[in-house]
């Protein structure tokens, strides 16, 4: 159901036992409850991960030349990834934002709700 709502709604209300836990634009709730994740394809992911600072991004998964990283500050991340790639002769092939789903937002809201 949540994936259907994503396609047709721009605002939502999340209820729990008849009480409103959260409401607003989906884009605002994404910003509030999730950390942006990027999928990055490079020719040497191990070398890239080894040389990225932990303050800029947290690598969640590395597979088949792709990295999925949580990014704290996009501008700093882009500067650092370009710098590391240039310094270590790593070819950056692709970088794309992974959009959070309403399901992820719902889970995070339920996790943080007062008990």
Secondary structure in CASP SS format (residue, H / E / C, confidence):
PFRMAT SS
TARGET T0000
AUTHOR 0000-0000-0000
METHOD secondary structure of the structure
MODEL  1
X C 1.00
X H 1.00
X H 1.00
X H 1.00
X H 1.00
X H 1.00
X H 1.00
X H 1.00
X C 1.00
X C 1.00
X E 1.00
X E 1.00
X E 1.00
X E 1.00
X E 1.00
X E 1.00
X C 1.00
X C 1.00
X E 1.00
X E 1.00
X E 1.00
X E 1.00
X E 1.00
X E 1.00
X E 1.00
X H 1.00
X H 1.00
X H 1.00
X H 1.00
X H 1.00
X H 1.00
X H 1.00
X H 1.00
X C 1.00
X C 1.00
X C 1.00
X E 1.00
X E 1.00
X E 1.00
X E 1.00
X E 1.00
X E 1.00
X C 1.00
X C 1.00
X H 1.00
X H 1.00
X H 1.00
X H 1.00
X H 1.00
X H 1.00
X H 1.00
X C 1.00
X C 1.00
X C 1.00
X C 1.00
X C 1.00
X E 1.00
X E 1.00
X E 1.00
X E 1.00
X E 1.00
X E 1.00
X E 1.00
X C 1.00
X C 1.00
X E 1.00
X E 1.00
X E 1.00
X E 1.00
X E 1.00
X E 1.00
X C 1.00
X C 1.00
X H 1.00
X H 1.00
X H 1.00
X H 1.00
X H 1.00
X H 1.00
X H 1.00
X H 1.00
X H 1.00
X H 1.00
X H 1.00
X H 1.00
X H 1.00
X H 1.00
X C 1.00
X C 1.00
X C 1.00
X C 1.00
X E 1.00
X E 1.00
X E 1.00
X E 1.00
X E 1.00
X E 1.00
X E 1.00
X C 1.00
X C 1.00
X C 1.00
X H 1.00
X H 1.00
X H 1.00
X H 1.00
X H 1.00
X H 1.00
X H 1.00
X H 1.00
X H 1.00
X H 1.00
X H 1.00
X C 1.00
X C 1.00
X C 1.00
END
